[in-house]
Amino acid sequence: MIYAGILAGGIGKRMGKTELPKQFLTITEKPIIINTLEQFVINSNVDKVIVAVPENWLNYTIDLIKEYKYSDKIEITCGGKDRNDTIMQICKYIEEKFGLKDDDIIITHDAVRPFLTQRIINDNIEACKQYGATDTVIQATDTIVESVDKELISNIPNREYMYQGQTPQSFKIKELMNIYNELTEDEKNILTDACKIYAIKNKNVKLVKGEIYNIKITTQYDLKLAKMMVKIKGEEDA
Amino acid sequence: MLNQIIKLIEPKKFEICFKEEKIDDDEYVIIRPTYMSICAADQRYYQGLRNREILEKKLPLSLIHESVGKVLYDPKGEFKQNQNVVMIPNTPSFNDEDIKENYRLDSLFRSSNIDGFMQNIIFIRRDRIIPIENIKENVSVLLELMSVAVNAVENLKKVNITSCNRIGIWGPGSVGYAVYIILKQYFPNSKIAVIGTTREVLNYYPLADEKYLITELKNDFMIDHAFECVGGEKSEKAIDQIIKHIKPQGTISLLGVSEDPIRINTRKILEKGLTVLGNSRSSYADFKKAIEILKNDDIQENMEKMISEIVEINDVNDIYTAFDKDINNQFKTVMKWNL
């Protein structure tokens, strides 16, 4: 089985003054999370879509998704205390509700990246079947500057080897759970990115080509940009 | 969901635009395009060969009206997931039994007055797709071209023609080739003469009964009916030559598009009592017939010869490559759509 795990656990601390968490804001008419979910709903390779939301937004999300006809492909559960914990909550939900097989895959994706494409989803599935884990990236365009003491440059890595991470990140579920459960509590607190766990454990993570427009809507500026992308460019129908 | 639509913003400039779409409208089926082919009409927009007023009115516009794809999602469940379908670019607004759907003034047409198929996902009315089986995917993209030929040949059939011993095709490009294939089905006992400007192109018609360069036609060469598939300014000379070599009361089927008006010798048309048929685009029924014809393996093999090149589209830059290559390709440039 191939599952999509939609990470909507955040409450939008970086968004500034918003009553609704960022995933429930709208770009045009539909909430961001609905636009994201629909890319997975229409993908015939994806069997189930599991959405993890903050506990106090659970009923709101259930009611929201009920408005759409395809709601039977979607399951909703509560997010965890951080990103990886949320992924684990989804994995546990899958294990309890559907059982786990060795080849089961989870495509984890930020609810607030609604501009992803079918090609990105399909490439994730294919690469994950072959390599066991994937990370969606784009080539870095800015030079990355490292400063350990936050005052002086400690390193400037060669940009040729630098990528910016996006989502989806996809994993064979059983392996992901095993690796995560081996971590100490301290490691769990430091390793906020699931792919980073794989990298540290010397496990292969295959890169999948993302898109520059597969942006994450985190700040008010991102939301404004997303609105401009859709309204200005998309409204000029012939 | 947010769909990515590749639009021509101005000649030689494509841009990705985004549009929020409804996925649960029962009237629409969601298709993932797999192959597209470039038509001369798309090239005219791309190269900015349409006049300035037209370009200003129509752009930004998503190009391409020849495409096949796979069903991604059907909210009503009538179509199977991953089913191969051909998409019909013509979209009539309402039923009118007196006028065929491709000639109705209110009909919308992809890459003309509505966005074409250069999109990540196509939202298309369910009566505008037809499942296809037993046809190679890359060849099936030529179904639109074949349906246009079906429309034209059907139109000829509707005229009360008495004699049909020899039919001439002027302009042996991809449209002419499709007309030739369809004529062979509808008029198996007629001789088909193909008339072109270069021997190289005529060589693509190994089974044609007769092949001539335009300079080789003798005064006594006569045809019963003719198809003009030349288009552009050159269609003026082609039509002139057709009028000279067609028998009285013959039918001239026009398929070539010319940007500017051309001169036609109406005096001779009157004298010979000729019928001139205008042919443009095609209907659902024409697509159905084209599909039946293309199921034949030999015809698929013949039509595949019309594909000059297949260009893989992995990003927007590849689209420029496809359109630029198409300018020099003899026949069709097909895009394998991986976007």
Interface residues (C-beta under 8 A of the other chain):
Chain A: I27 T28 E29 K30 I34 N35 E38 Q39 V41 I42 N43 S44 Y68 K69 Y70 P114 F115 T117 Q118 R119 Y213 M229 V230 K233 G234 E235 E236 D237 A238
Chain B: M1 L2 Q4 I5 K7 E15 I16 C17 F18 K19 E20 I23 D24 I30 R32 K58 P60 L61 S62 L72 Y73 P75 Q81 N82 N113 I114 D115 N120 I121 N338 L339
